[in-house]
């Protein structure tokens, strides 16, 4: 169905919306067939999919694919903006939604909810995942920085939202919360964050050293199996250590992509990129399929007052998250790299995906869990169909996307080993990485780098020769920079 939609250029519904619609149909059939039954049949089969199963089997491939296949250069070039949006912005959004929702509850404006329930809801609903936006970007010409910020924020944001959720969940079942409890929760949050990052990076470095000194390229099946194990192992290690498997998997993926992938055979490099992309897409599709099934296939407790208040607060929180933060970020950027108002609007127009599965964790352990699950379900559907369905039109109206195929997101980052002539010096970390880390971790790094540098010099000589030829043509034709016709003629000559 997704293929047909792309073929027919149907842009008002995205991949996530199609999967959810199919889930609607399956859920409707289930409701019609088993309406008189309290258990058995398809409901029992669907109930096997639990949040814990999602976190164990579906979430790691989604997170790993995002980190492994991202453009590392653009990610780290925009790391400041991504970190502020993904970390600080998520915390602000969670506190804003949870705090104001509890105030509305205390004033009797909505259904009665406890402070822990409101904060849990604020943390889970702050998990943004612009799947629809990124799907529209694929194969199109768009701004590199905008793409990198969208992708990077969605990954960091999901990880931080899960850490907040798991930290707040420690206050369940509910009890009196003291200032000491809040301090311990904040300390636990930072411990989880940095401990998970450490596990992810160290796991990737150990795996890289193994592939560096143990050549398994002549046994492709073993090579691919070991890569998959190296990709998934940090998630299990972090979860076993009561840390965040999501954050560990993310930094493991980034580190593996930067170092380990260079020790693989060409066949394994191609396969791993395709395999993790396939598995990530499959997992995302299943989540939205299950989301659609949940709407009609299972009973829900809808509280209109909570749904309206929560939807308004989520939209306001996203506005507060994006526009003021990006205005501050722009002060630190040069004019040509600033994120303009149109790009900020696209950042605001990001959908929600992972929130519903997080909400399922609340239901069994809180008094009003079913209300929060139903509210989250409605908000996710709104963002999937309304925001996701209109994003293509928004991008086209703003002139941020064109139909020209552009390979910018599929390029390798191997050229980061060659320093273009005339560019400013790299950061200390990049220089240290180039001279110490990569020679230690990457097999035959120095020889391949010398080959790339020689090719770069050849390309530089060719460019200089072309520029000299263009200057000669300018002199022969006596072109005038102030004459529009002469400027157009020069472009044709180029």
N, C-alpha and C positions, 0 to 999 in steps of 0.2 A: 504493500500500500504506500509506503514511503517512497519507493522507487517510482510508482505511478504518479504520485503527487509532484515529484520533481520533474518528471517527464512532461507532465501537463502544465507545469509552472503554476501550481496551486500554492499560493504563499500565505493564505489566511489560516492555515493549520500547519503546525510543525510536527517533527518526529514524535515529540513527547505527547502532543495532542492526539495524534493518530493512535499511538499505543494506548492512551487512556480511553479513547473512544471504543477501541476493540474490547477493552476491559469492561466498559459500560454494557456492551452487547452480551458478553459472557455472564456478567452479573445479572442482567435482566433475564436471560434465559434461566439462570439458576433460581432467581426469585419466582419465576413462573412455574417451574417444574417442582421446586421443593418448598413452596410457600406454606404448605401445611405441615412441614416436618421441622422439628426443632433441632435435629441432628442427622448426620448421615449424608451420603452422597457427596456432591461437589464441595459443600461447605467444610466437611471434614478434611478433604484434600487440600483446600485453600488455607485452612487453619494451620497446616503444617508449616507454612511460611511465617515464621516468627521474627520479631526484630533481632533477636540474637542470631538467627540464621542469616539475616541480611548483613549484620556487622561481620560475621565470620566468612561468608562466601561471596557476597556481592559488592560490599563496600571496598575491600582492598583492591580489586581490579580497577574500579572506577578511579580511585585516588592514585594508584600507581600509574595508570595510563596517562592521567593528567600531568604528573610530574616527569614521566619518562619521555614523553613525546613533545613536551613544551620546548619552545625556542629559548634556550638558556640565556643567550646574550640579552634578548629583550626583557626577559624576566628579571634579571639582575640589574639591568639598566633602569628598570622601573620599580626596583625592590622597595624603595622608600614609599612610593605611593601605594604599592600593593600591601605593604606591612601596616601602614596607617589605616587603610580601609579595612583590611582583613582582621587586624587585631583590635586596634582602638575603636574603629567603627562598629565592629560586632559587639563589643562590650557596651558601647553607648546605646546601640539599638536594643540590646537585651534589657538593659536597665530602664530605658525609656518605656518600652512596651510593657514590661513586667510591672514597673512602678506605677504607671498611670492606670493600667488595668486593675491593679489592686485598689487604687484610690477610687476608681469608678465603682468597684464592688463595695467598698466601705461606705460610700455615699448612697448605696441602694439603687444606683443607676442601671446595674446589670446583675446577672445571676451571681450569687455569693460564692467567692473563691478565696482561698487562703493565700498568704503572701508567698509561700514556697511554690504553690501551684502557678501563681502568676509569673514568678521569676523563671520557673522551669519552662513555661510557655514562651516567655520572652526570649530565652536562650535558644530554644529549638526553632522558633519561627524566624530567627535572625540568620539561619543557615541558607544563604543564597547560592544558587547554582544556575547560571545563565546558559543552560544547555541549548535552548532555542536560539539565542543570539549567536552562539559559537557555531551552531549547525548552519546558520545562514551565511556566516563568514567563510565557511570552507569553500575553496575553489574560486573565491572572489577577490577583487582588489580592495583592500581596506587598510586603514592605518595600523601600522605595526604596534605602536604604543597602546592604542585602544584595545587591540586584541590581547596583548600581553597583560594589561591591567585587568581586563575582564576575566581571563583564564586564571591568572595568578590570584586575584582576589577570591574567586569562587573556591579555589582549593584551600587557601589559608583560612578563609572564612568558615568553611565547613569544619575544618579541624578545630578551630577555636570555639565554635558553637558546641561541638561535641564535648570539648574539655569543660566548658561552662556547665553544660547539661549534667555531665557525670559528677562534677564537683557539687552542684546544687542537689543532686539526687541523694547525696550522703545525708541530707537532712530529713530523709524519709525513712520510716514513718514520721510524721510531723511531731515536733516537740518545741519547747521554748528555745529560741535562738539567742545566744549571748554574744557580746562583742568578741569574746575569745573564740567562739565558733567561727565568726566571720573572718577573723585573722587567720585561723587555721585553714579555712577554706581557700583564702587567697594564697597562702603559702603552698597548699597542696596543688593549686592551679599552676603556679610557677614551677613547682617540682615536676609535675606531670609534663609541662611544656618542654623544659630543658632536658629532662631525662629521656623523653621520647625522641627529641632531636638527636641526642647523643647516641641512642641505640640505633636509630636509622642510619646515621653517617658511619658509625663504626662497623655496622653490619655490611654496608656497601663496600667499605674499604677492605675488610677482610676477604670478601668475595672477589674483589678486584685483584688483590694480591694472589689469591688462588689461581685465577685465570691468567695472571701475569706469568707465573712460574710453572704452571701445569698446563701444557698444551693439549687441549682436548678438541681442537678444531677438526681433526681427522675422524672424530666420532660424533657426527652431527646430532644424533638422537640424545646422547649423553650430554653434550654441550647445551642443548636447548632445555633439557630437563633440569640441569643444574642452574641455569639462568632463572627459570620459573621458581625453583626452590629458593634461590637467593632473593627473589622479588617478594615472596610471600612470608618468608621466615621472620623478618623484623616485626610484622604485625602480631604474630603469635608470641614472640619474646616480650614485646611491650605489654600486651594484654596480660600475660602471665605475671609480669612485674607490677601489675596494677597501674600501668601508665597508659598513654593513648596510642593505640595501634595505628590510628589514622595519621597522626603526625609523624610517627616513626616510618610508616610506609611512604609518605610524601618525600621526606628528606633522603630516604633510601633510594627512591626512584630518581631524584635529581642527581645524586652522587653516582649512581650506577650509570646513568646516561652520560655523565661527564667523563667518567674514567673507565668503568668496566666494559662498556660497549665497544671501546677501541681495541680491546683484547679478543673480541669475538671474530669469527670468520665472516666473510661477506654474506654468506647464506644465513648465518645466525642473526646478523644485524638486521637484515631485511625481514626475517621471520618474526623476531621479537617485536619489532615496531608494529607489524601487521597484527600479530597475535594479541598484544596488549590493547591495541585499538579495537579489535573485534570483541574481546572479552569485556572491555569497558562499555562499549555500545550495547552489547547483549545485556549486561547487568542493568544499565540505565533503562533500557526498554522494558525489562521485566518489572522494575520498580513502578514505572508508570502503568503498565498493564495491571499490576496488582492494585494500584491506586484506583483504576476504573472499576475493577471487580468489587472493591470495598464499598463503592458508592451505593450500588443496588443489591449486591449479594449478601450484605451483612447489616444488622440493625444499628441505628445510631441515635444519639440523644442531641438534637439540635436546639440550642438556645439562641434565639434571634438577637437578643440584646448583646450577648457576648460576641457573636459573629460580626455584628455591625461595628461595635467598639473596637474589636481586635483588628478588623480590616483597615479601619481609619488610622489606628495607631501604627500599624505596620507600614502603611504608605508614608505617614509623616516621619516615622523613624528612618525610612530609607532616604527621604529627602534630606533630613538632618545629617545622615551618614555620608551622603555623597557630596552635595554642593558646598557646604562650609569646609569640609575636609579638603576637597580638591582645590578650593580657593587658596587655602594655606599652602598646599603642595605646590601650586603654581608660582608662589613667591620664591621658591627654591629652584625653579627651572628657568632655563633660557627661553626667550619669547617664542622661538620656533618649536620648542618641545612642550609648551604649555597645553593642558587639556582644556579645550574650549567648551563653551556652553552646550553645543550640540553633542559633543562626545560625553559630557557629564550626564546629559539627559539619557543617552543610551545606557550608561552605567546604572542610572536609576531604574531603567526599564528591564531590570534583570529578574528572572523568574525564581521560583522556589521549588526545590525538588526533594531534598533529603529530609525536610521537616516532618513529613507525614510519618515516616518510619520511626523517627525519634519520638513522635507523639505516642506511638503504640507502646513505648516503654512506660509511659505514665499511667496508662489505664489500669493495670492491675494493682498499683501501689498507692494511688491517691483516691480520695473520696469522689472527686468530680472528674476523674480521668476520661470517662466517656464523652463528657462535654468538650474537653480540650481536644480530644482526637477528632470529633466531628467538626469543631471550629477550624482546626488545622486543615482538615480535608477540604473544606469550602474555600479557604484562602489559597491553597495550592491549586485548586481547580481554576479559580479566578485568574491567578497569575499564569497558569499554563495556557489557558485558551485566550484570554483577553490580551495580556501582555505578550505572551509568546506568539499569538496569532497576528499581532499588529506590528511586530518588531521589524519585519521586512519593509513594510510601508514606511515606517519611521526612518529607517536607515536610508531608503531611497529618497524620501523627502528632504533629508538633511544632506544628501549628496555624499554619504559616507561609504557607499558601496556601489560597485559597478559590475557589469556582467563579464568584464574581461577576466579571463582565467589568470590567476596569479599564484605562483608557487612559493610565495614568501614564507609560508608556514611549514613547508616541507623541506626547506633547505637544511643541510647539516651545518653544524657549528665547527667543523674541522678547520675552517679558515681563521679561527681565533688564535691559531698558532703562528700566524704570519702578521707582522705589524706593518700596516700600510705606510708608505713613505709620506711624511708631512702631517701625520696624525699626532695628537697629543699623547704623552706617555700613559701607559696603563696604570691602574692602581697597584699598590704594593702587593695586594693579594694575588692579582693576576700575574704579576712578574714572578712572585714566589712560586705560584702554581706552575708557570711555564718552565722555570729553571730547576725546580726541586721535586714537586709533587708528581707531575706527569712523567718525567724521566724515571722516577721510582715505581710508579704504578702502571704505566702503559708500556707494553712490549714494543721494542723497536721505535720508541717515540722520536729519538733524536734523528735517526735516519729518515723517517717519514717527514719530519719537520724540515730538514734540509732540502728534501725533494720539493716540498711545497714552496719553500722560499725561492728556490731556483726557478720554479714555474712562475712565481709572482714577479721575479725580475724580468723574465721573458715577456710577460703580459704588460709590464710597465714600459718596456722598450717599444712594444707594438702601439701602445696608447700614445706615447710621445711622438712616434712616427706619424700616426694619424693626425694628431694635433698640428704638427708641422705642415702636413699636406693641406689641412683646412686653412691655416694662415696664408699659405701660398695662394690658395683659391681666392681668399678675401682680397689679397693685393691685386690679383689679376682682374677680378670683377669690380674692384673699387666699391665694395659694399659699405653702406652708411648705416650706423647703428640707430640713427634717428628716423630712418625711412622704414615704414612698416613692411613694404614690399621686399626691401633688401633683407630685413630680419627674417621674413618668411622664406626667402630664397636660401639663406644660410642654413635654416633648419632642414630644408629639403636636401641640401648638399650633405649635411651630417647624416 
